[in-house]
Amino acid sequence: MILVIGASLWTLHITTSVDEPFATDSAVLVSIGLLMFSVIAAAGLLLPRGRWARNLGRGLLAFEAGLAVVTPLQGWAIAALIATGLGIVGVQGRWLDGWLRRLPAADGPGLKTMALVLGCLALVPALGIASPGGVVFRQGLLGAAGIVIAWGYSKAQMWGLWSARIVLAPLAIVAAVEAPLAGSILLITLGGALTWFAWSSEARIAISPLMDQLPGPRHLGPRPRVGE
């Protein structure tokens, strides 16, 4: 899939460019995000054929185009930019309209649910973007919490939902203190948005357990007497 190829080439580019514009640890976090979301978008286009995957692919390609602006166009960047261009043509093509579902699946997750899971995963590359000069341990806690919460919530674990409600906002504030001003705004905004999604009724209903036993059928006739 061209999305995965393009993300892989951009990963090679930013990890081999010395401090331009990302330090090594920041580049690794951004690279993890590129690869992770390219796989999610590609799988979403091929398997459930969801329109959300198309929008995710568009966002990923827009981010890659932004990398072409802030990084030197040399080495792997040229091949990566070509792959991004091909990806834009593929994702925007009308041929994809007939492949994607016209309506979301009846049993599929809602928009806020998807935003919560994907947003928690996005905390990893967001840290690299917010602190391009390097990420400290206290900031890394936010990225690690995002991955754990996304995993727990996707497994319908109630602790994943409550962790998103209670833990993300304080960790985002702690991480923002260590970031430049623009990065602080990014982390606080993302942490606040995820907390809002987590407190929505849609996020709670998505992982509410179903009834183990359905009530039995009701009999409209008279009840049998004792001993009969």
Secondary structure by P-SEA (a helix, b strand, c coil): caaaaaaaaaaaaaaacccccccaaaaaaaaaaaaaaaaaaaaaacccccaaaaaaaaaaaaaaaaaaaacccccaaaaaaaaaaaaaaaaaccccccccccccccccccaaaaaaaaaaaaaaaaaaaaccccccaaaaaaaaaaaaaaaaaaaccaaaaaaaaccaaaaaaaaaaaccaaaaaaaaaaaaaaaaaaacaaaaaacccccccccccccccccccccc
